[in-house]
């Protein structure tokens, strides 16, 4: 089963991931083939972690749309 996480932050040798049900997971950076940043979407499948560029773009677009006009005067 595929589990989806969002990168919350980086601390030392770990990425701090948050699941969609708000559980926190510390994953060693060496589990990933690329450097991640806050907000990136990753998934875990068969005990391996993968970056999802497609899901990251969708999520950032969704958040941007939610924030649209939020600070307009």
MOPAC internal coordinates of N, CA, C and O (Angstrom, degrees):
PM7 1SCF
backbone

  N    0.0000 0     0.00 0     0.00 0    0    0    0
  C    1.4488 1     0.00 0     0.00 0    1    0    0
  C    1.5351 1   109.62 1     0.00 0    2    1    0
  O    1.2310 1   120.85 1   -42.65 1    3    2    1
  N    1.2851 1   115.97 1   137.35 1    3    2    1
  C    1.4656 1   122.55 1  -177.96 1    5    3    2
  C    1.5299 1   109.99 1   -87.08 1    6    5    3
  O    1.2310 1   120.80 1   -51.79 1    7    6    5
  N    1.3305 1   116.08 1   128.21 1    7    6    5
  C    1.4591 1   121.94 1   177.08 1    9    7    6
  C    1.5210 1   108.14 1  -111.09 1   10    9    7
  O    1.2310 1   120.60 1   -42.30 1   11   10    9
  N    1.3233 1   116.46 1   137.70 1   11   10    9
  C    1.4575 1   121.34 1  -177.44 1   13   11   10
  C    1.5246 1   110.02 1  -108.91 1   14   13   11
  O    1.2310 1   121.23 1   -41.74 1   15   14   13
  N    1.3280 1   115.25 1   138.26 1   15   14   13
  C    1.4667 1   122.40 1   179.78 1   17   15   14
  C    1.5287 1   109.79 1  -134.89 1   18   17   15
  O    1.2310 1   121.37 1   -22.10 1   19   18   17
  N    1.3249 1   114.98 1   157.90 1   19   18   17
  C    1.4553 1   121.40 1   172.99 1   21   19   18
  C    1.5246 1   107.04 1  -117.85 1   22   21   19
  O    1.2310 1   120.66 1   -44.38 1   23   22   21
  N    1.3169 1   116.34 1   135.62 1   23   22   21
  C    1.4610 1   120.53 1   178.30 1   25   23   22
  C    1.5305 1   108.12 1   -70.04 1   26   25   23
  O    1.2310 1   120.95 1   -61.00 1   27   26   25
  N    1.3194 1   115.79 1   119.00 1   27   26   25
  C    1.4587 1   121.21 1   177.84 1   29   27   26
  C    1.5230 1   109.83 1   -83.39 1   30   29   27
  O    1.2310 1   121.45 1   132.58 1   31   30   29
  N    1.3338 1   114.83 1   -47.42 1   31   30   29
  C    1.4672 1   119.39 1  -178.45 1   33   31   30
  C    1.5291 1   108.85 1  -169.30 1   34   33   31
  O    1.2310 1   122.05 1    -4.69 1   35   34   33
  N    1.3290 1   113.68 1   175.31 1   35   34   33
  C    1.4562 1   122.12 1   176.70 1   37   35   34
  C    1.5242 1   107.26 1  -115.48 1   38   37   35
  O    1.2310 1   120.38 1   -46.63 1   39   38   37
  N    1.3167 1   116.88 1   133.37 1   39   38   37
  C    1.4711 1   121.79 1   177.33 1   41   39   38
  C    1.5215 1   108.51 1  -135.16 1   42   41   39
  O    1.2310 1   121.09 1   -69.74 1   43   42   41
  N    1.3120 1   115.52 1   110.26 1   43   42   41
  C    1.4601 1   119.05 1   178.74 1   45   43   42
  C    1.5134 1   111.90 1    58.92 1   46   45   43
  O    1.2310 1   120.76 1    59.42 1   47   46   45
  N    1.3137 1   116.15 1  -120.58 1   47   46   45
  C    1.4689 1   121.42 1  -178.65 1   49   47   46
  C    1.5230 1   112.92 1   -93.10 1   50   49   47
  O    1.2310 1   120.32 1  -168.48 1   51   50   49
  N    1.3322 1   116.99 1    11.52 1   51   50   49
  C    1.4632 1   120.54 1  -174.96 1   53   51   50
  C    1.5245 1   112.98 1  -125.58 1   54   53   51
  O    1.2310 1   121.36 1   -30.51 1   55   54   53
  N    1.3273 1   115.01 1   149.49 1   55   54   53
  C    1.4546 1   122.01 1   164.98 1   57   55   54
  C    1.5180 1   106.21 1   -98.82 1   58   57   55
  O    1.2310 1   120.91 1   -44.80 1   59   58   57
  N    1.3177 1   115.87 1   135.20 1   59   58   57
  C    1.4541 1   121.21 1   176.63 1   61   59   58
  C    1.5257 1   105.98 1   -97.56 1   62   61   59
  O    1.2310 1   120.91 1   -65.66 1   63   62   61
  N    1.3239 1   115.87 1   114.34 1   63   62   61
  C    1.4534 1   121.72 1  -176.70 1   65   63   62
  C    1.5224 1   109.76 1  -106.34 1   66   65   63
  O    1.2310 1   121.12 1   -32.70 1   67   66   65
  N    1.3274 1   115.46 1   147.30 1   67   66   65
  C    1.4541 1   120.48 1   176.50 1   69   67   66
  C    1.5226 1   107.74 1  -121.60 1   70   69   67
  O    1.2310 1   121.01 1   -50.98 1   71   70   69
  N    1.3302 1   115.67 1   129.02 1   71   70   69
  C    1.4569 1   120.46 1   179.29 1   73   71   70
  C    1.5232 1   109.60 1   -79.25 1   74   73   71
  O    1.2310 1   120.66 1   -11.73 1   75   74   73
  N    1.3086 1   116.34 1   168.27 1   75   74   73
  C    1.4557 1   120.71 1  -179.96 1   77   75   74
  C    1.5265 1   112.19 1   -65.79 1   78   77   75
  O    1.2310 1   120.23 1   160.23 1   79   78   77
  N    1.3342 1   117.16 1   -19.77 1   79   78   77
  C    1.4726 1   120.45 1   175.72 1   81   79   78
  C    1.5336 1   110.96 1  -101.07 1   82   81   79
  O    1.2310 1   120.94 1  -156.71 1   83   82   81
  N    1.3495 1   115.80 1    23.29 1   83   82   81
  C    1.4659 1   124.66 1   172.56 1   85   83   82
  C    1.5244 1   115.96 1    68.61 1   86   85   83
  O    1.2310 1   119.49 1  -157.42 1   87   86   85
  N    1.3070 1   118.58 1    22.58 1   87   86   85
  C    1.4567 1   121.01 1   173.42 1   89   87   86
  C    1.5266 1   108.46 1   -86.59 1   90   89   87
  O    1.2310 1   120.93 1   -36.11 1   91   90   89
  N    1.3343 1   115.83 1   143.89 1   91   90   89
  C    1.4621 1   121.93 1  -177.96 1   93   91   90
  C    1.5261 1   109.84 1  -102.14 1   94   93   91
  O    1.2310 1   121.32 1   -39.54 1   95   94   93
  N    1.3217 1   115.08 1   140.46 1   95   94   93
  C    1.4608 1   121.46 1  -178.70 1   97   95   94
  C    1.5271 1   108.27 1  -137.65 1   98   97   95
  O    1.2310 1   120.26 1   -46.80 1   99   98   97
  N    1.3186 1   117.12 1   133.20 1   99   98   97
  C    1.4715 1   122.63 1   174.90 1  101   99   98
  C    1.5222 1   108.02 1  -100.35 1  102  101   99
  O    1.2310 1   120.76 1   -59.44 1  103  102  101
  N    1.3271 1   116.15 1   120.56 1  103  102  101
  C    1.4633 1   120.49 1  -177.92 1  105  103  102
  C    1.5214 1   108.65 1  -123.89 1  106  105  103
  O    1.2310 1   120.09 1   -50.86 1  107  106  105
  N    1.3353 1   117.44 1   129.14 1  107  106  105
  C    1.4694 1   119.83 1   178.23 1  109  107  106
  C    1.5309 1   111.40 1   -57.22 1  110  109  107
  O    1.2310 1   121.08 1   -40.80 1  111  110  109
  N    1.3149 1   115.53 1   139.20 1  111  110  109
  C    1.4645 1   120.22 1  -179.43 1  113  111  110
  C    1.5209 1   112.68 1   -59.14 1  114  113  111
  O    1.2310 1   120.50 1   150.59 1  115  114  113
  N    1.3269 1   116.65 1   -29.41 1  115  114  113
  C    1.4657 1   119.02 1  -177.92 1  117  115  114
  C    1.5349 1   112.83 1   -71.39 1  118  117  115
  O    1.2310 1   119.89 1   177.55 1  119  118  117
  N    1.3301 1   117.82 1    -2.45 1  119  118  117
  C    1.4616 1   121.37 1   174.65 1  121  119  118
  C    1.5315 1   111.26 1   -77.96 1  122  121  119
  O    1.2310 1   120.63 1   168.49 1  123  122  121
  N    1.3405 1   116.40 1   -11.51 1  123  122  121
  C    1.4614 1   121.48 1  -177.04 1  125  123  122
  C    1.5187 1   110.28 1  -114.86 1  126  125  123
  O    1.2310 1   121.03 1   -32.74 1  127  126  125
  N    1.3182 1   115.64 1   147.26 1  127  126  125
  C    1.4671 1   119.98 1  -178.94 1  129  127  126
  C    1.5274 1   112.37 1   -88.21 1  130  129  127
  O    1.2310 1   120.01 1   169.71 1  131  130  129
  N    1.3387 1   117.58 1   -10.29 1  131  130  129
  C    1.4587 1   121.01 1   179.21 1  133  131  130
  C    1.5255 1   109.80 1  -129.53 1  134  133  131
  O    1.2310 1   120.84 1   -14.59 1  135  134  133
  N    1.3268 1   116.00 1   165.41 1  135  134  133
  C    1.4561 1   121.19 1   176.33 1  137  135  134
  C    1.5353 1   107.81 1   -82.83 1  138  137  135
  O    1.2310 1   120.64 1   -53.38 1  139  138  137
  N    1.3279 1   116.39 1   126.62 1  139  138  137
  C    1.4564 1   121.72 1  -178.71 1  141  139  138
  C    1.5167 1   110.77 1   -99.73 1  142  141  139
  O    1.2310 1   120.96 1   -17.37 1  143  142  141
  N    1.3271 1   115.78 1   162.63 1  143  142  141
  C    1.4661 1   120.64 1   176.05 1  145  143  142
  C    1.5284 1   108.60 1  -135.71 1  146  145  143
  O    1.2310 1   121.09 1   -15.14 1  147  146  145
  N    1.3127 1   115.52 1   164.86 1  147  146  145
  C    1.4628 1   121.17 1  -179.41 1  149  147  146
  C    1.5195 1   110.08 1   -53.94 1  150  149  147
  O    1.2310 1   121.26 1   -44.88 1  151  150  149
  N    1.3243 1   115.20 1   135.12 1  151  150  149
  C    1.4574 1   121.06 1   179.27 1  153  151  150
  C    1.5110 1   114.56 1    95.24 1  154  153  151
  O    1.2310 1   120.00 1   165.37 1  155  154  153
  N    1.3311 1   117.60 1   -14.63 1  155  154  153
  C    1.4626 1   119.69 1   177.97 1  157  155  154
  C    1.5272 1   110.42 1   -66.84 1  158  157  155
  O    1.2310 1   121.29 1   -35.28 1  159  158  157
  N    1.3186 1   115.14 1   144.72 1  159  158  157
  C    1.4588 1   120.78 1   178.77 1  161  159  158
  C    1.5247 1   108.41 1  -100.63 1  162  161  159
  O    1.2310 1   121.24 1   -48.50 1  163  162  161
  N    1.3236 1   115.24 1   131.50 1  163  162  161
  C    1.4627 1   121.68 1   177.08 1  165  163  162
  C    1.5259 1   108.23 1  -129.80 1  166  165  163
  O    1.2310 1   121.10 1   -19.51 1  167  166  165
  N    1.2956 1   115.50 1   160.49 1  167  166  165
  C    1.4586 1   119.09 1   174.84 1  169  167  166
  C    1.5154 1   110.06 1  -134.66 1  170  169  167
  O    1.2310 1   121.95 1   -25.03 1  171  170  169
  N    1.3117 1   113.87 1   154.97 1  171  170  169
  C    1.4602 1   121.31 1   179.36 1  173  171  170
  C    1.5147 1   107.32 1  -114.64 1  174  173  171
  O    1.2310 1   121.40 1   -50.30 1  175  174  173
  N    1.3144 1   114.92 1   129.70 1  175  174  173
  C    1.4557 1   120.95 1   179.63 1  177  175  174
  C    1.5230 1   107.59 1  -144.97 1  178  177  175
  O    1.2310 1   120.71 1   -54.50 1  179  178  177
  N    1.3188 1   116.24 1   125.50 1  179  178  177
  C    1.4658 1   121.38 1  -178.82 1  181  179  178
  C    1.5189 1   112.38 1    54.76 1  182  181  179
  O    1.2310 1   120.81 1  -137.14 1  183  182  181
  N    1.3376 1   116.06 1    42.86 1  183  182  181
  C    1.4660 1   123.77 1   177.77 1  185  183  182
  C    1.5324 1   114.11 1    63.97 1  186  185  183
  O    1.2310 1   119.84 1  -158.18 1  187  186  185
  N    1.3275 1   117.91 1    21.82 1  187  186  185
  C    1.4603 1   122.25 1   174.67 1  189  187  186
  C    1.5247 1   107.58 1  -125.44 1  190  189  187
  O    1.2310 1   121.24 1   -29.61 1  191  190  189
  N    1.3361 1   115.22 1   150.39 1  191  190  189
  C    1.4596 1   121.17 1  -177.19 1  193  191  190
  C    1.5180 1   110.61 1  -110.78 1  194  193  191
  O    1.2310 1   121.25 1   -39.03 1  195  194  193
  N    1.3337 1   115.21 1   140.97 1  195  194  193
  C    1.4522 1   121.89 1  -177.04 1  197  195  194
  C    1.5248 1   110.19 1  -136.35 1  198  197  195
  O    1.2310 1   120.60 1   -39.34 1  199  198  197
  N    1.3131 1   116.47 1   140.66 1  199  198  197
  C    1.4548 1   122.84 1   174.50 1  201  199  198
  C    1.5209 1   108.55 1   -80.83 1  202  201  199
  O    1.2310 1   120.11 1   -42.49 1  203  202  201
  N    1.3366 1   117.39 1   137.51 1  203  202  201
  C    1.4572 1   121.49 1   177.42 1  205  203  202
  C    1.5233 1   109.50 1  -115.92 1  206  205  203
  O    1.2310 1   120.73 1   -81.59 1  207  206  205
  N    1.3124 1   116.21 1    98.41 1  207  206  205
  C    1.4600 1   120.45 1   179.02 1  209  207  206
  C    1.5266 1   110.63 1   -62.53 1  210  209  207
  O    1.2310 1   120.47 1   138.36 1  211  210  209
  N    1.3136 1   116.70 1   -41.64 1  211  210  209
  C    1.4715 1   121.17 1  -179.38 1  213  211  210
  C    1.5363 1   111.40 1   -59.90 1  214  213  211
  O    1.2310 1   120.26 1   131.93 1  215  214  213
  N    1.3251 1   117.10 1   -48.07 1  215  214  213
  C    1.4666 1   120.65 1  -179.64 1  217  215  214
  C    1.5272 1   111.49 1   -68.67 1  218  217  215
  O    1.2310 1   120.19 1   146.30 1  219  218  217
  N    1.3300 1   117.24 1   -33.70 1  219  218  217
  C    1.4594 1   121.07 1   177.57 1  221  219  218
  C    1.5244 1   109.87 1   -63.74 1  222  221  219
  O    1.2310 1   120.23 1   134.73 1  223  222  221
  N    1.3268 1   117.18 1   -45.27 1  223  222  221
  C    1.4695 1   121.38 1   179.09 1  225  223  222
  C    1.5241 1   110.53 1   -62.84 1  226  225  223
  O    1.2310 1   120.24 1   135.45 1  227  226  225
  N    1.3313 1   117.15 1   -44.55 1  227  226  225
  C    1.4733 1   121.20 1   178.68 1  229  227  226
  C    1.5214 1   111.19 1   -59.66 1  230  229  227
  O    1.2310 1   120.58 1   135.35 1  231  230  229
  N    1.3150 1   116.49 1   -44.65 1  231  230  229
  C    1.4634 1   121.19 1  -177.77 1  233  231  230
  C    1.5280 1   111.32 1   -65.62 1  234  233  231
  O    1.2310 1   120.56 1   135.78 1  235  234  233
  N    1.3202 1   116.54 1   -44.22 1  235  234  233
  C    1.4626 1   119.94 1   179.71 1  237  235  234
  C    1.5232 1   111.22 1   -64.87 1  238  237  235
  O    1.2310 1   120.01 1   142.28 1  239  238  237
  N    1.3202 1   117.59 1   -37.72 1  239  238  237
  C    1.4618 1   121.41 1   177.43 1  241  239  238
  C    1.5266 1   110.05 1   -65.42 1  242  241  239
  O    1.2310 1   120.42 1   135.77 1  243  242  241
  N    1.3180 1   116.81 1   -44.23 1  243  242  241
  C    1.4621 1   121.97 1   179.18 1  245  243  242
  C    1.5298 1   110.82 1   -59.55 1  246  245  243
  O    1.2310 1   120.30 1   133.35 1  247  246  245
  N    1.3316 1   117.02 1   -46.65 1  247  246  245
  C    1.4662 1   121.34 1  -179.62 1  249  247  246
  C    1.5261 1   110.21 1   -64.98 1  250  249  247
  O    1.2310 1   120.27 1   139.11 1  251  250  249
  N    1.3167 1   117.09 1   -40.89 1  251  250  249
  C    1.4628 1   121.31 1   178.69 1  253  251  250
  C    1.5264 1   110.69 1   -60.88 1  254  253  251
  O    1.2310 1   120.49 1   138.36 1  255  254  253
  N    1.3314 1   116.68 1   -41.64 1  255  254  253
  C    1.4634 1   120.98 1   178.87 1  257  255  254
  C    1.5247 1   111.01 1   -66.04 1  258  257  255
  O    1.2310 1   120.19 1   142.07 1  259  258  257
  N    1.3184 1   117.24 1   -37.93 1  259  258  257
  C    1.4625 1   120.68 1   177.92 1  261  259  258
  C    1.5296 1   111.24 1   -63.71 1  262  261  259
  O    1.2310 1   120.94 1   142.54 1  263  262  261
  N    1.3204 1   115.82 1   -37.46 1  263  262  261
  C    1.4585 1   120.92 1  -175.84 1  265  263  262
  C    1.5244 1   113.44 1   -83.91 1  266  265  263
  O    1.2310 1   120.47 1   168.73 1  267  266  265
  N    1.3254 1   116.71 1   -11.27 1  267  266  265
  C    1.4562 1   121.34 1  -177.61 1  269  267  266
  C    1.5323 1   110.99 1   -56.36 1  270  269  267
  O    1.2310 1   120.65 1   -54.71 1  271  270  269
  N    1.2896 1   116.36 1   125.29 1  271  270  269
  C    1.4544 1   121.36 1   178.10 1  273  271  270
  C    1.5180 1   114.82 1    78.43 1  274  273  271
  O    1.2310 1   119.70 1  -179.48 1  275  274  273
  N    1.2945 1   118.18 1     0.52 1  275  274  273
  C    1.4505 1   121.67 1  -175.89 1  277  275  274
  C    1.5330 1   112.91 1   -63.73 1  278  277  275
  O    1.2310 1   120.35 1   145.81 1  279  278  277
  N    1.3256 1   116.93 1   -34.19 1  279  278  277
  C    1.4549 1   120.22 1  -178.53 1  281  279  278
  C    1.5247 1   112.87 1  -110.67 1  282  281  279
  O    1.2310 1   120.20 1  -165.54 1  283  282  281
  N    1.3153 1   117.22 1    14.46 1  283  282  281
  C    1.4563 1   119.91 1   177.21 1  285  283  282
  C    1.5210 1   110.04 1   -69.54 1  286  285  283
  O    1.2310 1   121.28 1   -35.25 1  287  286  285
  N    1.3200 1   115.16 1   144.75 1  287  286  285
  C    1.4785 1   119.35 1   179.19 1  289  287  286
  C    1.4951 1   109.72 1   -97.56 1  290  289  287
  O    1.2310 1   120.10 1   180.00 1  291  290  289

